[in-house]
Amino acid sequence: MSTRMPSAGPPRSSSNTKSLWSLDSPSSMCVTRLSWDISPLLKDPDSFRASIRLLAGHLKSTHGGKIDYIAGLDSRGFLFGPSLAQELGVGCVLIRKRGKLPGPTVSASYSLEYGKAELEIQKDALEPGQKVVIVDDLLATGGTMCAACELLSQLRAEVVECVSLVELTSLKGREKLGPVPFFSLLQYE
């Protein structure tokens, strides 16, 4: 069982001629010009486990035991958040799209290419001063991650870092996070 993520392979073409990069096909993660597919990673338990261990290793070395919660972003952050939280021995809270959570919530809006969207978290999800890491599968333009940081600041929680599996560097999403540290396992232009 390997704890090392396979290295990125050369660009190749899929059956519908989209540009594609993969990790160690067929058990791979794929980035296309139009979409991001984590299904192959989720299908391969060793690769998924390795991605969680690598993220957890980074967070342990950077923050030690000073993380109270992992916050998973709707929806693919939900796939990584609970596993990462369990690996770190901390709890996991959910940040959802508007209207999906029961009880009183706080919200933050953010811009999309085609309009606006809102994220919510339950008002009692966190206590002031608790240290939180936000996780998602992908950082692109940074709008969703930035809105999640805003939500947690409304609850007076401290965002100690944001992490993702992949970062699309050409979209400069990291810059929207300002002083909040950011880490990704893989970077693509």
Backbone torsions as a table, in degrees:
resi	resn	phi	psi	omega
1	MET	NA	119.4	-177.1
2	SER	-91.5	143.1	173.4
3	THR	-106.6	14.0	-179.3
4	ARG	-108.6	131.5	176.1
5	MET	-71.7	140.1	175.3
6	PRO	-61.6	152.6	-179.8
7	SER	-81.2	156.2	-178.2
8	ALA	-67.2	138.4	178.7
9	GLY	-93.1	177.4	-179.7
10	PRO	-72.3	156.8	175.1
11	PRO	-58.4	142.9	175.4
12	ARG	-144.8	171.8	-177.0
13	SER	-104.4	139.9	173.6
14	SER	-88.9	178.5	-177.1
15	SER	-62.4	-25.4	178.3
16	ASN	-101.6	20.4	172.7
17	THR	63.3	17.6	172.2
18	LYS	-72.7	147.6	174.6
19	SER	-67.5	136.8	-172.4
20	LEU	-142.9	136.2	170.2
21	TRP	-118.2	140.9	180.0
22	SER	-138.2	162.8	174.6
23	LEU	-106.7	113.6	169.6
24	ASP	45.9	61.8	-179.3
25	SER	-52.8	145.6	5.7
26	PRO	-87.6	-13.7	177.8
27	SER	-83.5	85.2	-168.3
28	SER	-141.7	164.7	168.8
29	MET	-106.1	145.2	-174.9
30	CYS	-126.6	137.0	172.4
31	VAL	-116.4	126.1	173.6
32	THR	-115.3	170.9	176.4
33	ARG	-63.1	-27.4	-174.0
34	LEU	-101.6	-23.5	-175.6
35	SER	-155.6	169.3	178.7
36	TRP	-121.5	125.1	-176.7
37	ASP	-119.1	114.2	177.9
38	ILE	-98.3	1.9	-177.6
39	SER	-54.4	-45.6	179.2
40	PRO	-60.9	-37.3	177.2
41	LEU	-63.8	-43.2	-178.5
42	LEU	-68.3	-29.5	179.3
43	LYS	-74.0	-22.0	-177.0
44	ASP	-104.5	101.6	-174.5
45	PRO	-60.3	-33.7	179.3
46	ASP	-67.6	-42.2	178.9
47	SER	-67.9	-41.7	178.4
48	PHE	-62.8	-46.5	179.0
49	ARG	-59.6	-41.5	179.2
50	ALA	-63.2	-41.1	179.5
51	SER	-63.9	-40.9	178.5
52	ILE	-65.1	-43.9	-179.2
53	ARG	-65.5	-37.7	177.8
54	LEU	-66.7	-43.5	176.5
55	LEU	-62.8	-45.3	179.8
56	ALA	-63.4	-41.4	178.1
57	GLY	-59.6	-43.3	176.9
58	HIS	-60.6	-47.5	-177.3
59	LEU	-66.3	-37.6	177.4
60	LYS	-64.5	-43.7	-178.1
61	SER	-71.5	-29.0	-178.6
62	THR	-85.6	-39.8	-171.7
63	HIS	-118.9	-3.9	-177.7
64	GLY	57.1	-134.2	179.1
65	GLY	-95.4	24.7	-174.1
66	LYS	-99.7	38.3	174.7
67	ILE	-121.8	130.1	178.7
68	ASP	-95.1	-36.9	-175.8
69	TYR	-147.0	152.7	166.0
70	ILE	-103.2	134.7	175.3
71	ALA	-109.8	115.7	179.6
72	GLY	-91.4	132.6	-179.0
73	LEU	-89.0	139.0	177.9
74	ASP	-61.7	124.7	1.6
75	SER	-117.2	-30.0	-176.3
76	ARG	-73.0	-19.4	172.2
77	GLY	-64.4	-22.1	176.6
78	PHE	-67.1	-26.6	-179.4
79	LEU	-74.9	-32.0	-177.9
80	PHE	-96.5	-32.3	-175.0
81	GLY	-56.8	-56.0	-178.1
82	PRO	-62.7	-39.6	179.3
83	SER	-66.4	-41.8	178.1
84	LEU	-65.0	-43.8	178.1
85	ALA	-60.1	-43.8	-179.9
86	GLN	-64.1	-42.3	178.9
87	GLU	-60.9	-33.5	-179.6
88	LEU	-90.1	-10.7	-178.6
89	GLY	73.6	33.3	179.1
90	VAL	-126.8	173.5	178.5
91	GLY	-84.4	170.1	179.0
92	CYS	-129.5	133.1	174.4
93	VAL	-117.4	155.7	-176.1
94	LEU	-108.9	136.4	171.4
95	ILE	-110.7	116.8	-170.7
96	ARG	-114.5	164.6	170.7
97	LYS	-68.8	155.3	-175.0
98	ARG	-52.9	136.8	174.1
99	GLY	84.4	6.8	-176.1
100	LYS	-101.0	-14.7	-175.7
101	LEU	-103.8	142.5	174.7
102	PRO	-79.4	160.0	174.9
103	GLY	76.5	-177.1	179.8
104	PRO	-67.3	138.4	-179.0
105	THR	-132.9	164.9	166.9
106	VAL	-115.7	153.8	-175.7
107	SER	-135.9	160.8	174.8
108	ALA	-143.1	137.0	178.8
109	SER	-101.4	158.4	178.6
110	TYR	-150.0	159.5	-176.9
111	SER	-89.2	142.4	171.7
112	LEU	-113.3	169.9	177.8
113	GLU	-60.0	-27.3	-172.9
114	TYR	-119.2	15.3	179.8
115	GLY	153.8	-145.8	-179.4
116	LYS	-126.3	158.2	175.3
117	ALA	-142.6	166.7	179.0
118	GLU	-131.3	144.9	172.1
119	LEU	-113.4	152.3	178.5
120	GLU	-136.9	155.7	171.3
121	ILE	-140.4	148.5	178.5
122	GLN	-66.3	139.9	-176.9
123	LYS	-57.9	-31.8	-177.1
124	ASP	-99.2	15.6	-177.1
125	ALA	-67.1	-34.1	-176.0
126	LEU	-138.0	154.2	175.0
127	GLU	-98.4	152.4	176.0
128	PRO	-55.6	137.4	177.4
129	GLY	88.4	-10.6	179.3
130	GLN	-68.9	143.0	-175.4
131	LYS	-95.2	127.2	-171.3
132	VAL	-130.2	142.5	170.8
133	VAL	-112.3	130.5	177.6
134	ILE	-95.2	134.1	-179.4
135	VAL	-128.0	140.2	172.2
136	ASP	-145.2	170.4	-179.9
137	ASP	-77.9	-30.4	-170.0
138	LEU	-145.9	136.8	169.0
139	LEU	-109.7	117.2	178.7
140	ALA	-111.1	-97.6	-178.3
141	THR	-79.8	-17.0	177.3
142	GLY	91.2	-3.9	-176.7
143	GLY	-61.5	-44.9	-178.9
144	THR	-67.3	-45.5	-179.5
145	MET	-64.0	-39.7	178.6
146	CYS	-64.6	-42.8	177.5
147	ALA	-63.3	-37.1	177.1
148	ALA	-64.1	-40.8	176.0
149	CYS	-61.1	-42.4	178.1
150	GLU	-61.7	-42.7	178.1
151	LEU	-58.3	-48.0	-177.5
152	LEU	-67.3	-32.0	175.8
153	SER	-68.6	-30.7	175.0
154	GLN	-62.5	-31.8	177.2
155	LEU	-86.8	0.8	-178.8
156	ARG	62.9	27.9	171.5
157	ALA	-84.5	159.5	179.8
158	GLU	-104.9	117.6	175.2
159	VAL	-81.5	110.4	-177.5
160	VAL	-87.8	-21.8	177.9
161	GLU	-172.4	156.4	170.1
162	CYS	-117.6	139.4	179.7
163	VAL	-134.5	153.0	173.7
164	SER	-148.7	162.9	176.3
165	LEU	-69.9	-45.3	-175.3
166	VAL	-130.3	144.6	173.6
167	GLU	-124.1	128.3	172.8
168	LEU	-92.0	94.6	-168.5
169	THR	-64.0	-31.7	-177.0
170	SER	-66.1	-18.9	179.8
171	LEU	-88.5	-6.8	172.3
172	LYS	56.8	34.1	178.4
173	GLY	-62.5	-32.0	179.1
174	ARG	-56.1	-36.5	-178.6
175	GLU	-63.5	-31.8	179.7
176	LYS	-67.2	-20.7	-177.3
177	LEU	-80.1	-7.1	177.5
178	GLY	58.6	-127.0	-175.2
179	PRO	-80.0	-5.2	-179.2
180	VAL	-71.7	124.4	179.0
181	PRO	-61.9	147.4	179.5
182	PHE	-134.4	142.2	178.9
183	PHE	-140.0	139.0	172.7
184	SER	-136.0	150.7	178.0
185	LEU	-75.6	-36.5	-177.0
186	LEU	-129.3	144.4	176.6
187	GLN	-127.9	134.3	175.5
188	TYR	-130.4	149.5	175.4
189	GLU	-76.9	NA	NA
